[in-house]
Amino acid sequence: MYFYFSDKVVLLFDFWNVHTPAGMVLSVLVVLLLAVLYEAIKISKTKLLRRMILAIPTTLSQESLREPEPGAVNSNLGQQNTTSKRWFLYHISQSLLHVVQVVIGYLVMLVVMSYNTWIFLGVIVGSALGYYVAYPVFTVR
């Protein structure tokens, strides 16, 4: 197989059949947006992981190792319950973002496997543009 320049291609499904230059431009834009979305999800996953690490305590403090007072037992259990709920929500969010990222990644890979040069360039530009735009947006505190 080799890459070719053409305005005729079938992408992913039979109904995505491109026959005209205008259809190719529209398809390249759609693929470009898919690549941008992939990069945005990738960056947002790392930001969510960072927030998860900062939100959940990693060590036991000296106060929690002392003998609990009668009134403090319930508050300590409530704090542990809140921490585990927060961790669970972060974990579910990470898992869902991962599934979406994998699905979009495979779709982009299959689009590239059409070996159409215009589509390939759309993926490359979309990936670069997505990283360029998403990295500063999602890394701002």
Backbone as numpy.savetxt, mean C-alpha at the origin, in Angstrom:
# Nx Ny Nz CAx CAy CAz Cx Cy Cz
9.91 -13.51 -26.47 9.07 -12.33 -26.47 9.96 -11.08 -26.47
9.42 -10.03 -26.97 10.11 -8.76 -27.02 9.09 -7.62 -26.91
9.58 -6.45 -26.51 8.71 -5.30 -26.40 8.45 -4.72 -27.79
7.25 -4.21 -27.99 6.88 -3.63 -29.28 6.07 -2.36 -29.06
6.17 -1.45 -30.03 5.38 -0.23 -30.04 4.14 -0.48 -30.89
2.97 -0.34 -30.30 1.73 -0.51 -31.04 0.60 0.15 -30.27
-0.47 0.49 -30.99 -1.64 1.02 -30.31 -2.73 -0.04 -30.22
-2.38 -1.28 -30.48 -3.32 -2.40 -30.39 -2.80 -3.40 -29.35
-3.61 -3.61 -28.33 -3.21 -4.53 -27.26 -4.45 -4.94 -26.48
-4.38 -6.13 -25.90 -5.41 -6.60 -24.97 -4.76 -6.64 -23.59
-5.37 -5.92 -22.63 -4.81 -5.82 -21.29 -5.71 -6.52 -20.27
-5.16 -7.46 -19.57 -5.78 -8.16 -18.44 -7.03 -8.96 -18.82
-8.01 -8.33 -19.43 -9.28 -8.99 -19.73 -9.64 -8.78 -21.20
-10.52 -9.61 -21.72 -10.93 -9.48 -23.12 -11.64 -8.15 -23.40
-12.34 -7.61 -22.40 -13.06 -6.37 -22.64 -12.14 -5.15 -22.65
-10.90 -5.29 -22.18 -9.94 -4.19 -22.23 -9.09 -4.36 -23.49
-9.72 -4.21 -24.61 -9.11 -4.40 -25.91 -8.90 -3.03 -26.54
-7.64 -2.65 -26.74 -7.30 -1.32 -27.24 -7.02 -1.41 -28.74
-7.69 -0.54 -29.52 -7.53 -0.55 -30.98 -7.09 0.80 -31.54
-7.21 1.87 -30.77 -6.95 3.21 -31.30 -5.88 3.91 -30.47
-5.23 4.93 -31.05 -4.27 5.71 -30.26 -4.90 6.37 -29.04
-6.14 6.84 -29.17 -6.80 7.45 -28.01 -7.05 6.41 -26.92
-7.41 5.21 -27.32 -7.59 4.13 -26.34 -6.28 3.77 -25.67
-5.18 3.85 -26.42 -3.88 3.55 -25.83 -3.50 4.63 -24.82
-3.76 5.88 -25.15 -3.45 6.97 -24.21 -4.26 6.80 -22.93
-5.52 6.48 -23.06 -6.37 6.26 -21.89 -5.88 5.05 -21.07
-5.50 3.99 -21.76 -5.00 2.80 -21.06 -3.69 3.09 -20.34
-2.81 3.85 -20.96 -1.55 4.22 -20.31 -1.83 5.05 -19.07
-2.80 5.96 -19.15 -3.15 6.76 -17.97 -3.73 5.90 -16.84
-4.55 4.93 -17.19 -5.11 4.04 -16.17 -3.99 3.23 -15.51
-3.08 2.70 -16.32 -1.97 1.92 -15.79 -1.05 2.81 -14.95
-0.83 4.03 -15.39 -0.02 4.97 -14.63 -0.65 5.22 -13.27
-1.96 5.41 -13.22 -2.64 5.63 -11.94 -2.58 4.38 -11.05
-2.65 3.20 -11.64 -2.49 1.97 -10.85 -1.11 1.91 -10.21
-0.09 2.29 -10.97 1.28 2.28 -10.43 1.43 3.33 -9.32
0.81 4.50 -9.51 0.84 5.54 -8.46 0.15 5.02 -7.21
-1.00 4.38 -7.38 -1.73 3.82 -6.23 -0.91 2.76 -5.51
-0.21 1.92 -6.27 0.65 0.90 -5.67 1.72 1.54 -4.79
2.37 2.57 -5.31 3.42 3.24 -4.53 2.83 3.94 -3.30
1.67 4.54 -3.44 1.04 5.21 -2.30 0.69 4.21 -1.21
0.19 3.06 -1.60 -0.13 2.02 -0.60 1.14 1.52 0.08
2.19 1.34 -0.70 3.45 0.86 -0.14 3.99 1.84 0.91
3.96 3.13 0.60 4.45 4.13 1.55 3.53 4.24 2.75
2.21 4.17 2.52 1.28 4.27 3.65 1.39 3.08 4.58
1.74 1.91 4.05 1.97 0.75 4.93 3.14 0.99 5.86
4.19 1.58 5.36 5.34 1.84 6.23 5.01 2.90 7.28
4.22 3.89 6.88 3.81 4.91 7.87 2.93 4.29 8.94
2.00 3.43 8.54 1.14 2.77 9.51 1.95 1.88 10.45
2.94 1.20 9.92 3.80 0.37 10.77 4.57 1.23 11.77
5.05 2.37 11.31 5.76 3.27 12.22 4.85 3.77 13.33
3.61 4.15 12.96 2.64 4.60 13.97 2.33 3.48 14.95
2.25 2.25 14.45 1.96 1.11 15.32 3.10 0.89 16.32
4.32 0.99 15.85 5.47 0.78 16.73 5.53 1.87 17.79
5.23 3.11 17.41 5.28 4.21 18.38 4.11 4.18 19.36
2.98 3.62 18.95 1.79 3.66 19.80 1.75 2.56 20.84
2.46 1.50 20.62 2.39 0.36 21.53 3.65 0.32 22.39
3.50 0.29 23.69 4.69 0.25 24.56 5.44 -1.07 24.39
6.77 -0.96 24.33 7.57 -2.16 24.10 8.21 -2.70 25.37
8.31 -1.90 26.42 8.93 -2.37 27.65 7.98 -2.15 28.82
8.22 -2.87 29.85 7.45 -2.69 31.08 8.13 -1.61 31.91
7.35 -0.70 32.41 7.92 0.34 33.27 8.09 -0.22 34.68
8.85 0.48 35.48 9.08 0.06 36.86 7.79 0.10 37.66
6.89 1.04 37.34 5.65 1.13 38.08 4.77 -0.10 37.88
4.82 -0.68 36.68 3.96 -1.83 36.43 4.52 -3.09 37.06
5.78 -3.08 37.50 6.37 -4.25 38.13 6.13 -4.28 39.63
5.79 -3.15 40.22 5.52 -3.09 41.66 4.21 -3.77 41.99
4.03 -3.97 43.28 2.77 -4.54 43.73 1.64 -3.58 43.40
0.60 -4.06 42.77 -0.51 -3.16 42.42 -1.33 -2.79 43.64
-1.79 -1.57 43.64 -2.69 -1.12 44.69 -4.09 -1.61 44.34
-4.97 -1.71 45.34 -6.31 -2.25 45.06 -7.08 -1.48 43.99
-6.98 -0.18 43.93 -7.71 0.60 42.93 -7.02 0.62 41.58
-5.73 0.31 41.54 -4.97 0.42 40.30 -5.06 -0.84 39.44
-5.56 -1.93 39.97 -5.62 -3.17 39.20 -6.53 -3.02 37.99
-7.69 -2.44 38.19 -8.63 -2.28 37.09 -8.09 -1.35 36.01
-7.40 -0.27 36.41 -6.88 0.66 35.41 -5.76 0.01 34.60
-4.95 -0.84 35.23 -3.87 -1.51 34.52 -4.44 -2.51 33.51
-5.47 -3.23 33.91 -6.11 -4.16 32.97 -6.76 -3.42 31.82
-7.36 -2.28 32.11 -7.98 -1.47 31.05 -6.94 -0.97 30.07
-5.76 -0.59 30.58 -4.69 -0.12 29.69 -4.18 -1.26 28.82
-4.02 -2.45 29.38 -3.58 -3.60 28.57 -4.63 -3.96 27.53
-5.90 -3.88 27.90 -6.98 -4.20 26.97 -7.00 -3.19 25.82
-6.82 -1.91 26.14 -6.78 -0.88 25.10 -5.59 -1.08 24.18
-4.44 -1.42 24.74 -3.24 -1.66 23.94 -3.43 -2.84 23.01
-4.03 -3.91 23.49 -4.22 -5.07 22.63 -5.26 -4.79 21.54
-6.29 -4.00 21.86 -7.27 -3.63 20.84 -6.62 -2.75 19.78
-5.80 -1.80 20.22 -5.11 -0.92 19.28 -4.18 -1.73 18.38
-3.43 -2.66 18.97 -2.54 -3.50 18.17 -3.34 -4.32 17.17
-4.47 -4.86 17.59 -5.30 -5.65 16.70 -5.81 -4.81 15.52
-6.26 -3.59 15.78 -6.73 -2.72 14.71 -5.61 -2.35 13.74
-4.43 -2.04 14.28 -3.29 -1.76 13.41 -2.94 -2.98 12.57
-2.99 -4.16 13.18 -2.65 -5.38 12.46 -3.65 -5.67 11.35
-4.93 -5.49 11.62 -5.96 -5.68 10.59 -5.75 -4.68 9.45
-5.48 -3.42 9.80 -5.24 -2.41 8.77 -4.03 -2.76 7.91
-2.95 -3.19 8.56 -1.75 -3.60 7.81 -2.06 -4.77 6.89
-2.83 -5.72 7.37 -3.15 -6.90 6.58 -4.00 -6.54 5.36
-5.00 -5.68 5.56 -5.84 -5.27 4.43 -5.05 -4.47 3.41
-4.21 -3.57 3.88 -3.36 -2.82 2.94 -2.42 -3.74 2.19
-1.93 -4.77 2.85 -1.04 -5.72 2.19 -1.77 -6.48 1.08
-2.99 -6.90 1.36 -3.77 -7.63 0.34 -4.02 -6.73 -0.87
-4.42 -5.49 -0.62 -4.66 -4.56 -1.73 -3.38 -4.30 -2.50
-2.26 -4.16 -1.81 -0.99 -3.93 -2.47 -0.59 -5.12 -3.33
-0.78 -6.32 -2.85 -0.43 -7.51 -3.63 -1.31 -7.62 -4.87
-2.60 -7.39 -4.72 -3.51 -7.49 -5.88 -3.13 -6.46 -6.94
-2.92 -5.22 -6.53 -2.55 -4.18 -7.49 -1.18 -4.49 -8.10
-0.27 -4.98 -7.31 1.06 -5.34 -7.82 0.99 -6.42 -8.89
0.18 -7.44 -8.65 0.04 -8.50 -9.66 -0.67 -7.98 -10.91
-1.65 -7.11 -10.75 -2.31 -6.54 -11.92 -1.32 -5.72 -12.76
-0.50 -4.92 -12.10 0.51 -4.14 -12.81 1.52 -5.06 -13.49
1.91 -6.13 -12.82 2.84 -7.08 -13.42 2.24 -7.72 -14.67
0.98 -8.11 -14.59 0.33 -8.73 -15.74 0.17 -7.75 -16.90
-0.06 -6.48 -16.59 -0.15 -5.47 -17.63 1.20 -5.32 -18.34
2.28 -5.31 -17.57 3.61 -5.21 -18.17 3.90 -6.43 -19.05
3.35 -7.56 -18.67 3.60 -8.78 -19.45 2.87 -8.78 -20.79
2.15 -7.72 -21.12 1.62 -7.58 -22.47 2.74 -7.23 -23.44
3.89 -6.82 -22.92 5.08 -6.45 -23.68 4.85 -5.26 -24.60
3.87 -4.45 -24.30 3.66 -3.23 -25.05 4.53 -2.14 -24.42
5.34 -1.48 -25.23 6.28 -0.50 -24.70 5.58 0.70 -24.09
4.48 1.15 -24.67 3.75 2.30 -24.11 3.22 1.98 -22.72
2.67 0.79 -22.58 2.15 0.38 -21.28 3.28 0.26 -20.26
4.40 -0.32 -20.69 5.56 -0.45 -19.82 6.05 0.92 -19.35
6.14 1.88 -20.27 6.57 3.22 -19.90 5.57 3.88 -18.95
4.27 3.60 -19.14 3.27 4.12 -18.22 3.46 3.59 -16.81
3.83 2.32 -16.68 4.08 1.73 -15.36 5.33 2.35 -14.73
6.37 2.52 -15.51 7.62 3.10 -14.99 7.39 4.54 -14.53
6.75 5.35 -15.37 6.48 6.75 -15.01 5.53 6.81 -13.81
4.53 5.96 -13.79 3.59 5.95 -12.66 4.26 5.56 -11.36
5.16 4.60 -11.43 5.88 4.19 -10.22 6.79 5.32 -9.71
7.50 5.95 -10.62 8.38 7.06 -10.23 7.56 8.23 -9.69
6.49 8.57 -10.39 5.64 9.68 -9.96 4.95 9.37 -8.63
4.50 8.15 -8.47 3.86 7.75 -7.21 4.80 7.85 -6.03
6.03 7.39 -6.21 6.99 7.48 -5.12 7.34 8.94 -4.84
7.52 9.73 -5.90 7.88 11.13 -5.74 6.80 11.91 -5.00
5.54 11.61 -5.29 4.43 12.33 -4.67 4.09 11.76 -3.30
4.03 10.43 -3.18 3.55 9.81 -1.96 4.56 9.87 -0.82
5.83 9.78 -1.10 6.82 9.75 -0.03 6.77 11.02 0.83
6.80 12.23 0.23 6.71 13.40 1.11 5.34 13.56 1.78
4.29 13.16 1.09 2.94 13.32 1.66 2.76 12.43 2.89
3.19 11.17 2.79 2.97 10.25 3.89 4.05 10.30 4.96
5.16 10.96 4.72 6.18 11.04 5.75 6.11 12.32 6.56
5.22 13.24 6.18 5.02 14.45 6.97 4.36 14.06 8.28
4.84 14.59 9.38 4.31 14.20 10.70 2.99 14.79 10.93
